[in-house]
């Protein structure tokens, strides 16, 4: 189940914090509760991505991006992600979530996000690309940047993010189209 109460709490908390600039990092905090665990008593990897949702919501609240998107009837959808998990997160561990925009290209915004344990170690790190959407389809990121009207200049995407994005473009779609339809277990 999606943590709606957490989402509202993070949004309200971020809305009361000072506004940030485009290149700034939004910092928020959360706790790994029993319902965030997988069968091995560690933070579920899907919940880790949900924690990053909370960080992006806070970032957009502090940037006033939400108001601009609402005014234009735009939405935002994650269009891809890559995650590195490095440290175990168990019940009641506290996490500091850091969210920043790495940049954008002609289709996507790229967010860099990390989760830090209270001992100072990074538990997991992700890069997500998000597409802004409207009823007509994708909205180029430059339209949001222009609508914010803050003289924001497009930063150069780090090389490693550019390489990841290029690799994503090479990925076949639809996936696994060479796999026969039906249940292969019946033949075994």
C-alpha distance (Angstrom), angle and dihedral (degrees) to the residues before:
residue distance angle dihedral
X1 . . .
X2 3.78 . .
X3 3.82 113.3 .
X4 3.81 97.6 -120.1
X5 3.79 94.1 163.8
X6 3.81 90.2 54.0
X7 3.79 90.2 47.8
X8 3.81 92.9 52.9
X9 3.82 91.1 44.4
X10 3.82 92.6 51.0
X11 3.81 91.9 46.1
X12 3.80 93.5 49.7
X13 3.78 92.5 45.4
X14 3.82 92.3 49.7
X15 3.81 91.6 45.9
X16 3.81 89.6 59.8
X17 3.81 93.8 49.7
X18 3.81 122.8 89.9
X19 3.79 115.8 -81.6
X20 3.79 116.0 -99.2
X21 3.77 134.0 -145.7
X22 3.79 123.8 -113.0
X23 3.81 94.9 -98.6
X24 3.84 95.3 44.2
X25 3.80 125.6 108.3
X26 3.79 119.9 -120.7
X27 3.81 113.3 -143.4
X28 3.80 123.0 -160.1
X29 3.79 135.5 161.8
X30 3.78 136.9 -134.2
X31 3.79 140.8 166.0
X32 3.79 129.2 -129.4
X33 3.82 102.9 -118.7
X34 3.84 125.8 -167.5
X35 3.82 91.1 -98.5
X36 3.83 89.8 57.5
X37 3.83 92.7 63.3
X38 3.78 131.2 102.9
X39 3.85 124.4 -143.9
X40 3.84 89.4 -81.0
X41 3.82 92.9 58.8
X42 3.79 93.4 -109.6
X43 3.77 131.3 114.0
X44 3.79 108.2 -73.3
X45 3.81 110.7 -114.8
X46 3.80 91.4 -130.9
X47 3.79 90.4 52.8
X48 3.82 88.6 52.3
X49 3.82 87.8 61.1
X50 3.80 88.9 47.6
X51 3.80 89.0 54.5
X52 3.80 86.8 56.3
X53 3.83 88.7 52.7
X54 3.80 86.6 59.5
X55 3.81 90.8 51.1
X56 3.80 92.9 51.0
X57 3.80 91.2 47.9
X58 3.81 89.2 53.5
X59 3.81 91.6 47.1
X60 3.82 92.3 51.5
X61 3.82 91.3 47.1
X62 3.81 91.9 53.7
X63 3.81 92.4 46.3
X64 3.83 95.0 48.3
X65 3.79 87.3 -124.3
X66 3.82 90.6 131.9
X67 3.82 92.7 63.0
X68 3.79 92.7 49.4
X69 3.80 91.8 48.6
X70 3.82 92.3 48.6
X71 3.81 91.8 48.4
X72 3.82 89.9 54.5
X73 3.81 96.0 37.9
X74 3.80 91.2 -119.2
X75 3.79 126.8 152.0
X76 3.80 133.7 -164.2
X77 3.80 127.7 -132.3
X78 3.78 130.4 -177.8
X79 3.80 106.7 -116.4
X80 3.81 98.1 -175.9
X81 3.75 143.4 -19.7
X82 3.75 143.0 -167.1
X83 3.80 121.5 -158.1
X84 3.80 135.2 -169.7
X85 3.79 116.0 -158.3
X86 3.80 112.1 -162.2
X87 3.83 111.1 155.1
X88 3.78 132.5 39.8
X89 3.78 116.7 -109.0
X90 3.78 113.5 -159.8
X91 3.78 136.6 -179.4
X92 3.81 115.1 -51.2
X93 3.80 93.8 8.5
X94 3.79 110.4 143.6
X95 3.78 119.1 -133.0
X96 3.78 133.5 -161.7
X97 3.80 110.0 -149.3
X98 3.79 118.1 -153.9
X99 3.80 120.6 -165.0
X100 3.77 130.0 -178.7
X101 3.76 138.4 155.3
X102 3.79 112.3 -109.8
X103 3.79 93.3 -168.9
X104 3.77 141.5 -87.2
X105 3.76 143.3 -106.7
X106 3.80 131.4 -158.6
X107 3.85 93.1 -65.4
X108 3.80 111.8 20.4
X109 3.77 146.7 40.1
X110 3.83 113.2 -136.7
X111 3.79 118.9 -144.5
X112 3.77 124.5 -166.9
X113 3.80 114.3 -155.3
X114 3.79 135.7 175.3
X115 3.80 138.2 -179.6
X116 3.80 118.9 -144.3
X117 3.78 126.7 -163.4
X118 3.80 121.2 -136.1
X119 3.83 89.8 -104.4
X120 3.83 88.8 65.1
X121 3.81 97.3 -105.3
X122 3.78 122.2 130.1
X123 3.82 107.1 -120.6
X124 3.80 98.2 -172.7
X125 3.79 140.1 -10.0
X126 3.79 132.4 -160.4
X127 3.74 142.2 -174.5
X128 3.78 115.3 -155.1
X129 3.72 130.9 -175.6
X130 3.76 115.9 -150.5
X131 3.77 129.5 -165.7
X132 3.76 121.8 -148.0
X133 3.79 109.9 -136.5
X134 3.78 140.5 -162.5
X135 3.79 134.2 173.2
X136 3.79 87.4 -89.0
X137 3.83 93.6 54.7
X138 3.79 133.3 -102.3
X139 3.78 118.5 8.4
X140 3.82 114.0 -146.2
X141 3.84 110.4 -116.4
X142 3.80 89.6 -125.1
X143 3.83 89.4 69.2
X144 3.81 91.8 61.0
X145 3.79 91.7 44.2
X146 3.82 90.2 51.0
X147 3.82 91.8 45.7
X148 3.81 90.4 54.2
X149 3.83 86.5 57.9
X150 3.80 96.7 -158.2
X151 3.78 101.8 127.1
X152 3.80 91.0 -105.6
X153 3.79 112.7 175.7
X154 3.78 120.5 -149.2
X155 3.81 108.8 -106.7
X156 3.78 120.4 -141.5
X157 3.78 109.9 -101.6
X158 3.81 112.3 -120.5
X159 3.81 112.8 -101.2
X160 3.79 94.1 -115.4
X161 3.82 91.5 54.8
X162 3.81 90.8 48.4
X163 3.82 90.1 51.4
X164 3.81 91.6 49.1
X165 3.80 90.5 49.9
X166 3.81 91.3 50.0
X167 3.81 90.1 50.3
X168 3.81 89.5 51.5
X169 3.81 90.2 53.8
X170 3.83 89.8 55.2
X171 3.80 92.8 53.1
X172 3.82 111.7 109.1
X173 3.78 119.4 -110.5
X174 2.96 126.8 -132.3
X175 3.80 88.7 38.2
X176 3.77 123.8 -130.9
X177 3.80 92.0 8.0
X178 3.82 88.6 152.6
X179 3.83 91.3 63.5
X180 3.81 114.1 101.2
X181 3.78 115.5 -115.8
X182 3.77 119.0 -112.2
X183 3.76 136.6 41.6
X184 3.81 113.0 -43.8
X185 3.80 91.0 -170.0
X186 3.80 91.0 76.3
X187 3.81 89.9 67.6
X188 3.82 93.8 52.3
